[in-house]
Amino acid sequence: MSVREITRASLLQFSKNTVHRRIMESGYMIHAKMARRLPLSKLHIIKRLQWARNHMSYDDKWMAALFSDEEKWNLDGPDGNIKYWHDLRKEPVSLFSRQSGGGSVMVWAAFGFNGKVGLAFLDGRQNSPKYRNTRKSSYAICRKHRGRKLGISA
């Protein structure tokens, strides 16, 4: 509930500043940025650390590795820029999905030891077949420019 909503719901006349001060003075509430994703579990942390340790001596195999990622930008503003009054006695609230949107742009790119794959613009919603087609066409462009085959699985 926002300070404005609390002020409107009150049976008495208070300014928003007074409500804000009282909330802060309570010691139980803070104005916090809403988490964009749930934190890693202890098991996830252990598995990530083990993976890193197993690959520290990967040597020449890193030359064949390709790292890729996709990113989505919302045209009506950033995700995760939502603040709320968090009661310190309760679990934090997380934002899981966008309720309605004003459009977005999604791109995909990759890099490896011998360079980078050009930026690919992804059209519409991505399902598995569409995503694999984007990867295949981008890898083909990279192979053509680099003159060598990248070790990639579709």
N, C-alpha and C positions, 0 to 999 in steps of 0.2 A: 504494500500500500504506500502511495507517495505522500509527502507532506501535504500537498494540495488536497488529496483525497481525504486525509485525516481532518484537515481544517474544515472542509465542506461538510463532513459527516458529523462534526461536533455540534452539540446542542448549544454550546456557548460560543461567543465571539472571540476568536483568537487570530492573531496574525500568523502567516506562514513562518515567519522568523521565530516567533515564540514557540510554535510546535517543534520546529527544527532544534532550537536550543534545548527544549525539554527532552527530546529524544536523545540528543548527544549527552546530556547530563545524566541520563539513566544509567549509563555504563554498560548497558546490555545490547545496544544497537550501534552499528557503524554503517556508514554509506560506502558500500563496496561494489567493485566492478563484478558483474556476473561472470562466472567461469564459462569458458567456451567449450570445454570438454571435461570429462571426468578425469581425476588424477590417476596416474599409473598405480596399479596394485603392487604390493611387495613382490609377488610372483613375476609380474612383468619386468620390474626393475632387475631382479635376479637373472631372468632369462636374457635381457639386453646386455647386462654386464658379462655374462658367460659367452654370448655371441661375440662380443668385442674381444674378449680374451682369446677365444678360439681362432680369431682372424688376425691377430697381431702379427703373426709370422706368415702371412699369406703370400709374401714376396711377389714374384712375377704374375701370380694369378690376379693381382689388383689391376694389371695392365689390360685384362680382358673384362673387367667389371664395368658395368654401366649403371649409373644412378639416374633415376627419373622421378619426376613429380608433376602433379597438375595443380593448378591454382584457379580459384573462382573469385572474381570481383563482382560485387553487387553494385548495380548502377544507382541504387537509391541510398547508398551509405554503407558503412562497414558493419559486419557482424561483430558481435562481442563487445560493442560499445554501450552496453546497457548496464546502468547502475540501479541498485535497489537498497532498501534498508534491510540489513542482515541482523537478525537477532543472534547474538553470540552464544546463546544457550541452545541453539538449534543447528542442524547441519546446513552447510551452504547450499544455495539453489543454483542449478546449472541450466543454461539455455541449450536446448537440444535441437530445435529447428526453427526455421523462419516461417511465420504464419502466412504471410503474404509478401510478395516481392515486386520490385519494379524492374525486373530483368537483371541479367548478369552476363558476364563474358568469362569463358573458361578456356584456359590455355594449358599446353603440355610441353615439356622440354626435358632433355636428358644431357648428361655429360659423362665422359670417361677419360681414360689416360690420354687418348689421342685427339681429344677435342670435344665439341658439343654437337648435339642434334639441334637443328633449327626449331624455333618456336612454332608449335602447331595450334591453330585455333580450333576448338572442339565445337561442333554445331549441335544445338539442342541437348536434350537429356542424353547422358551417356549410359548405355547398357554394355554388357561385356563384348558382344560382337563389334559394336561401333568403336569401343576403346581399343580393341585388338587391331582393327583396321587402321586407326590413327597411328598406333605404334609401328605397325608394319611399314606404312608409307613413309613415316619419319625416319625409320631405320634405313630404308632403301635410299633415301636422299643422303643420309650420312655416309653410307657405304660408297655411294657414287662419288662423293666429294673426297673421301678419305682413301679410296682405292683399296680397302681391305674389309674383310668380313668381321662383324662384331659378334661376340658370343652372346646371343640373346635368345630367350625362349618366348614364344608368342602366348 
